[in-house]
Amino acid sequence: MTTEIAVRVEDKLFQNRYQVDVGQAHIKVKPHTKPSPALLALLKACPAHCYELNSNGQVEIAADGCVECGTCRVIAEPGGDIEWSYPRGGYGVLFKFG
Amino acid sequence: MIEERFDAIVVGAGMAGNAAAFTLANRGLKVLQIERGEYAGSKNVQGAILYADMLEKMIPDFREDAPLERHLVEQRFWMMDERAHTGLHYRSDDFNEERPNRYTIIRAQFDRWFSSKVQEAGAIVLCETTVKELVKDAYGRVIGVLTDRDGGEVHADVVVLAEGVNGLLGTKADLRAIPKPENVALAVKEMHFLPRETIESRFNLKGDEGTVIEAAGTISRGMAGMGFIYANKESISVGIGCLVSDFQKTGETPYDLLERFKQHPSVAPLLEGSEVKEYAGHLIPEGGYNAVPKLYGDGWVVVGDAAQLNNFVHREGSNLAMTSGRIAAEAIFQVKSRKEPMTAQNLSIYKDMLDNSFVMKDLKKYKDMPGLLHIQSQNFFLTYPQLVSKAMQNFVRVDGTPKVEKEKVTVKSFVAARSWTGLFGDAIRFARAWR
């Protein structure tokens, strides 16, 4: 079920236009051994499915498909789990319709 | 980067930022507007409906060249369960007027047009530039912004923060807090393309007539939220949004929610055979009156989504953004024309003017609504829609059961689900919050 949905999100994101700033992640996950409840919530709540668990059970982000909504920020920034900023000017998602 | 000093710097080129920059420049002030997207609108997401009146106050002849989709002749409200919807449907030929009141729009296109008007009015618009920080002087007064360009500090008498719902600059500068998960909704949206004749026949429209559907019920799976379907010329905007705190609690995924909404038997036939060309996600301020932060200070004002100005009961946001942007600009202009400094005290007229406008009056009217709908989301978004649906089916299905018995079944089902006290309590609480 989960994989099936994950595939569909990628298909959705494929429609979008992005200017990826290679090597300049605008969101960073603070190093951790065991993810907090807030970090775990991002696995499901992120509408672009940017967050995933790695093989060590830590939450990782691949922000290339990020739609810059800020959901992860309101959930996880106050507790210090992530650092959130906008991509450099001109980079990131570029909505054709919006 | 830019040596000269400006009267005002506007951060952001959405509805609020464009309205502010346009009004300031139109009155002869030296304005710099900074937008992080490739063009105005490239970072903005909305359903989207444009309320004409607010724009008309600034650009009376906007209908001549603004990219408008369809003028709305019809509004549908759907209360949904898994297989049905109970609808309230208002349609009037009165809306086929010479100067229509509401239109569907596509934000990336509309914002680009609005930005061209800002430039025509004389503002300098700098795109592809992210503002990293507000610059303050030794006394803590905002005196400009730091951008991500080389030597990127620029100064102005006042900074208009039209930076959108996330309000990063304002929170970094300690002017306001990060929005709380219970005060913002996450909405996801897709753009579905179909030939215009297909859209017109499916929605019962002719020419540029348009329709919108707002839907609530079991589609949000007990979370506080709503779905929407807006007819554009050659596309349909379809989306659904729920409180971030509810997503957190339930572990529902936004895209799964959207898929289920699209597959609902009342929705699927409208979208059948369409080509999806974009998937977007965005936060919507839903905290209402009590979530509005401090609106001004020494050298700054905040407008639009960044100030949480959204009337979620009436689905009005961009018009509040536009109006707050215009009013902030008018306040700044007043201070400027008196040749006074942009202190918090002088800029407080912005708040007075906003309080006297429909923006704050409307938010105040519904100040108890977020508390009610958000805390009781299970009742309002799951139990009642299911009960209403069952009652409607019972009412319309003819099967030889005497009507008195049918009525009894319906009343029983309501009382069993919520009890008499619960029903009356909900009704009274709802009426109070509405008043």
Interface residues (C-beta under 8 A of the other chain):
Chain A: I5 R8 V9 K12 L13 Q15 N16 Q19 A41 K44 A45 P47 A48 H49 V67 E68 C69 G70 T71 R73 V74 I75 E77 P78 W84 S85 Y86 P87 R88 G89 G90 G92 V93 L94 F95 K96 F97 G98
Chain B: R36 G37 E38 G41 S42 K43 N44 V45 Q46 A48 I106 R107 A108 Q109 D111 C127 E128 T129 T130 T147 D148 R149 V165 N166 L168 I178 P179 K180 P181 V184 L186 V188 E190 M191 S235 S237 V244 F247 Q248 G251 E252 T253 P254 Y255 D256 E259 V276 K277 E278 Y279 A280 G281 H282 L283
